[in-house]
Amino acid sequence: MIKKKIFIFSNALVFFLAVDLVISKSTDLFKIRKDCFEYVKLEKNNKRYYTYFLSKNCQAFEHKGATPSYKVYTDENGNRYGKNKKKNNALSKVIFLGDSFTYGFGVNFKDSIPGIISKKIKNDYEVINFAVPGYSPSMNYFKLREFLEQNISLRFSKIIYLLDLTDVHDEANRWQNINSVNSPVIADQVIEREIKKNFDLKKNFRTTRFIIYHINNYIRNAKKNIKKFFLNSETRKVDIRGTYWGSFTHTAHDKLLINQNYSNHWKNDIQFGLDKINLNIKEISKLASKHNAEFYIAIHPWRETIDFGQNHFNWEKYALNLCDMSNCKKLINFFDNVREFKEINPDWKTQLYFKNDLHFNKDGNRLYSEKILTEAFK
């Protein structure tokens, strides 16, 4: 009896996989995209380099890190937008630049900072979100410059750059410029190896992977909701420790150097990253000035910069100087708003940020958006 059941099951499995293989090779059904990243291999002078963008006209169902699952849609230019994008007749455009904070990591577009602001100002401006997770000023400058060269007649009135602490590390260690290559390319060998794998991924058995993907996604969200339900207020006060990206703000440099985890991630030093930020932000400001647009820099705190302070590197003072250096219209500083929120909300960390993640949740994005609306649009 058992042998018969095993035989039937085995034959059914083989039949299913055979059908799956035919479907995968002969149709476009059951396409699975866990993100909209499009990896590009560039070959120059017998060397290979890698970079990435967002794919054009892409749909994906991301679930990364400790955040809930969320939908991603991109337009014909490879920029993230909302599911129900409607034609915007506003003559003036607002361009958002940045990394995962601006992109809307962990939330649907309508709950991202550009998405919230887009809804508020839709009758006067069209919002274009150029942000991509992992991007720094190098890639944002390249993407903006390339877009403006291809859209000479475009009229836009504001460029808003959400400068993030990870920009220091990413400028120093993630991205590099090669003379013979137009786009900045990946400098981090770990990321480069991950990108290489994407060129070798098999496209067969889509149906099987599609089913497994959605089962996994359902279980993932169910587990998160159960954990969230049982968390009490005391548990929610537990915070993550300082990160290798942001520790330089509150920890002496000589102590960081003896930390193996820090040294493994910082091949080039902090000053190298800061110098690259200065250079590229000034270039972005020049582009804004050339097109008669206002240029804003916005900054936001991480939990560790609020918890541990900025005695060894003050991000707010640096950003203020950067704004002066680049002749930006205004520095939009969200630090004080978070400090004020903390004073009246004991659970401020889980109210504004995802648990065990660096990014703002829906409520954090909403408050940050209100700050930007007040400072740049009123």
GUMIKE-130761 format. One line per 8 residues: number of its first residue (from 1); their letters; for each residue x, y, z negated of C-alpha. Coordinates in steps of 0.5 Angstrom, whole numbers, plus 500, padded with zeros to 3 digits. Last residue first. Layout:
N
NUM) a) X/Y/Z ~ ...
END
This chain:
378
378) kfaetlik) 509/652/497 ~ 512/647/501 ~ 519/646/499 ~ 519/647/491 ~ 512/645/490 ~ 512/639/495 ~ 518/637/493 ~ 516/636/485
370) esylrngd) 510/633/487 ~ 513/628/491 ~ 518/626/485 ~ 511/625/481 ~ 508/621/486 ~ 515/617/487 ~ 515/615/480 ~ 508/613/479
362) knfhldnk) 509/609/485 ~ 515/605/483 ~ 522/609/482 ~ 528/605/484 ~ 534/602/480 ~ 531/595/479 ~ 530/591/472 ~ 523/594/471
354) fylqtkwd) 521/598/477 ~ 521/605/475 ~ 517/611/473 ~ 512/608/468 ~ 517/602/466 ~ 522/607/464 ~ 518/612/461 ~ 515/607/456
346) pniekfer) 516/612/450 ~ 512/617/454 ~ 512/625/451 ~ 519/626/451 ~ 521/622/457 ~ 516/626/462 ~ 520/632/460 ~ 527/628/461
338) vndffnil) 524/626/468 ~ 522/633/470 ~ 529/636/468 ~ 532/631/473 ~ 528/632/479 ~ 533/637/482 ~ 531/640/488 ~ 537/644/491
330) kkcnsmdc) 535/650/495 ~ 536/653/502 ~ 542/649/503 ~ 548/653/505 ~ 553/647/505 ~ 558/649/500 ~ 552/652/496 ~ 548/646/496
322) lnlaykew) 554/642/495 ~ 556/646/488 ~ 549/644/486 ~ 549/637/487 ~ 556/637/484 ~ 553/640/478 ~ 547/635/478 ~ 551/629/478
314) nfhnqgfd) 555/631/472 ~ 561/626/472 ~ 565/624/466 ~ 560/627/461 ~ 554/625/465 ~ 549/622/460 ~ 548/615/457 ~ 540/614/457
306) iterwphi) 538/620/463 ~ 544/618/467 ~ 543/610/466 ~ 535/611/468 ~ 537/614/475 ~ 536/621/476 ~ 533/624/482 ~ 537/629/487
298) aiyfeanh) 534/633/493 ~ 538/637/498 ~ 534/642/502 ~ 535/645/509 ~ 531/650/513 ~ 530/649/520 ~ 533/654/525 ~ 535/649/530
290) ksalksie) 542/650/530 ~ 541/651/522 ~ 539/644/521 ~ 544/642/525 ~ 549/646/521 ~ 546/643/515 ~ 547/636/517 ~ 555/637/519
282) kinlnikd) 555/640/512 ~ 552/634/509 ~ 557/630/513 ~ 563/633/510 ~ 561/634/503 ~ 559/626/503 ~ 565/624/506 ~ 569/628/500
274) lgfqidnk) 565/625/495 ~ 566/618/497 ~ 574/619/497 ~ 573/622/491 ~ 570/616/488 ~ 575/611/490 ~ 576/606/496 ~ 576/599/494
266) whnsynqn) 570/600/489 ~ 566/593/489 ~ 571/588/486 ~ 574/594/482 ~ 567/595/478 ~ 566/588/477 ~ 573/587/474 ~ 572/592/469
258) illkdhat) 580/595/468 ~ 579/601/473 ~ 572/603/470 ~ 575/604/463 ~ 581/609/466 ~ 575/612/470 ~ 571/614/463 ~ 564/612/463
250) htfsgwyt) 558/616/464 ~ 558/619/471 ~ 562/613/474 ~ 557/608/471 ~ 553/610/477 ~ 554/605/483 ~ 557/599/478 ~ 551/600/474
242) gridvkrt) 550/601/467 ~ 545/596/463 ~ 538/595/465 ~ 533/597/460 ~ 529/594/454 ~ 523/599/452 ~ 518/594/456 ~ 519/589/451
234) esnlffkk) 517/593/445 ~ 511/595/449 ~ 508/588/450 ~ 510/584/457 ~ 504/579/458 ~ 501/582/463 ~ 507/584/467 ~ 510/577/467
226) inkkanri) 503/574/469 ~ 503/579/475 ~ 510/578/477 ~ 509/570/477 ~ 503/571/482 ~ 507/576/486 ~ 513/570/487 ~ 508/565/488
218) ynnihyii) 504/568/493 ~ 511/570/497 ~ 513/563/497 ~ 507/560/500 ~ 507/566/505 ~ 514/564/507 ~ 513/556/507 ~ 507/557/512
210) frttrfnk) 511/561/516 ~ 517/557/516 ~ 513/551/518 ~ 510/555/524 ~ 517/558/526 ~ 520/551/527 ~ 526/554/531 ~ 529/561/531
202) kldfnkki) 535/559/528 ~ 540/564/525 ~ 546/565/528 ~ 546/572/529 ~ 543/573/523 ~ 549/570/519 ~ 554/575/522 ~ 550/580/518
194) ereivqda) 551/577/512 ~ 559/576/513 ~ 559/584/514 ~ 555/585/508 ~ 561/582/504 ~ 566/585/508 ~ 564/592/506 ~ 566/597/512
186) ivpsnvsn) 560/597/516 ~ 560/601/522 ~ 559/609/523 ~ 556/610/530 ~ 560/612/537 ~ 566/607/536 ~ 573/608/539 ~ 575/613/533
178) inqwrnae) 572/608/528 ~ 568/611/522 ~ 567/607/516 ~ 561/605/512 ~ 560/601/506 ~ 566/603/501 ~ 567/610/500 ~ 560/613/503
170) dhvdtldl) 556/607/500 ~ 560/608/493 ~ 558/616/493 ~ 551/615/497 ~ 549/610/491 ~ 548/616/487 ~ 542/618/491 ~ 541/625/495
162) lyiiksfr) 534/626/498 ~ 536/630/504 ~ 530/634/506 ~ 530/637/513 ~ 525/643/515 ~ 522/647/520 ~ 522/642/526 ~ 521/643/534
154) lsinqelf) 523/638/539 ~ 525/641/545 ~ 532/637/545 ~ 529/630/543 ~ 535/626/546 ~ 540/630/543 ~ 536/631/536 ~ 535/624/535
146) erlkfynm) 543/622/536 ~ 545/628/531 ~ 539/625/526 ~ 542/618/527 ~ 549/620/526 ~ 548/625/520 ~ 544/619/517 ~ 549/614/518
138) spsygpva) 555/618/515 ~ 550/621/509 ~ 549/614/506 ~ 544/609/509 ~ 544/602/505 ~ 536/602/505 ~ 534/606/511 ~ 531/613/511
130) fniveydn) 529/617/518 ~ 522/619/515 ~ 519/623/520 ~ 513/628/517 ~ 508/632/522 ~ 507/638/519 ~ 501/643/518 ~ 495/639/518
122) kikksiig) 498/633/515 ~ 501/637/509 ~ 498/632/503 ~ 498/626/507 ~ 505/627/509 ~ 508/628/502 ~ 505/622/499 ~ 508/618/505
114) pisdkfnv) 515/621/505 ~ 515/620/498 ~ 513/612/498 ~ 506/610/496 ~ 503/611/503 ~ 509/607/506 ~ 508/601/502 ~ 512/600/496
106) gfgytfsd) 518/597/493 ~ 523/601/497 ~ 520/607/500 ~ 525/609/505 ~ 527/615/501 ~ 529/611/495 ~ 532/606/500 ~ 537/611/503
98) glfivksl) 536/618/505 ~ 534/623/510 ~ 527/626/511 ~ 525/630/517 ~ 519/635/517 ~ 516/637/524 ~ 512/643/526 ~ 507/643/532
90) annkkknk) 502/639/528 ~ 498/635/533 ~ 499/628/529 ~ 497/622/532 ~ 494/617/527 ~ 499/612/524 ~ 494/607/520 ~ 500/602/517
82) gyrngned) 504/608/515 ~ 511/610/518 ~ 518/607/518 ~ 522/610/523 ~ 525/605/529 ~ 524/610/535 ~ 517/607/537 ~ 514/606/530
74) tyvkyspt) 516/602/524 ~ 511/598/520 ~ 513/595/513 ~ 509/592/508 ~ 510/591/501 ~ 512/585/496 ~ 513/587/489 ~ 520/589/486
66) agkhefaq) 525/585/483 ~ 530/585/489 ~ 527/584/495 ~ 520/582/498 ~ 519/585/505 ~ 513/583/509 ~ 515/586/516 ~ 512/589/522
58) cnkslfyt) 516/592/528 ~ 515/597/533 ~ 523/599/534 ~ 527/595/529 ~ 531/599/524 ~ 538/600/524 ~ 544/596/523 ~ 552/596/524
50) yyrknnke) 557/591/526 ~ 564/591/528 ~ 568/586/533 ~ 575/588/535 ~ 578/586/542 ~ 579/594/543 ~ 571/595/542 ~ 566/590/541
42) lkvyefcd) 560/592/537 ~ 555/588/534 ~ 548/590/532 ~ 543/588/526 ~ 536/590/527 ~ 533/591/520 ~ 525/590/520 ~ 525/586/514
34) krikfldt) 522/579/512 ~ 520/578/519 ~ 517/572/521 ~ 514/571/528 ~ 508/566/527 ~ 506/565/535 ~ 511/568/540 ~ 510/562/545
26) sksivldv) 514/556/548 ~ 520/555/544 ~ 516/556/537 ~ 510/552/539 ~ 514/546/542 ~ 518/546/535 ~ 512/546/531 ~ 508/541/535
18) alffvlan) 514/536/534 ~ 515/538/526 ~ 507/536/525 ~ 508/530/529 ~ 514/528/525 ~ 511/530/518 ~ 505/526/520 ~ 509/520/522
10) sfifikkk) 513/520/515 ~ 506/521/512 ~ 503/515/515 ~ 509/511/514 ~ 510/513/506 ~ 502/511/506 ~ 503/504/509 ~ 510/503/504
2) im) 506/505/498 ~ 500/500/500
END
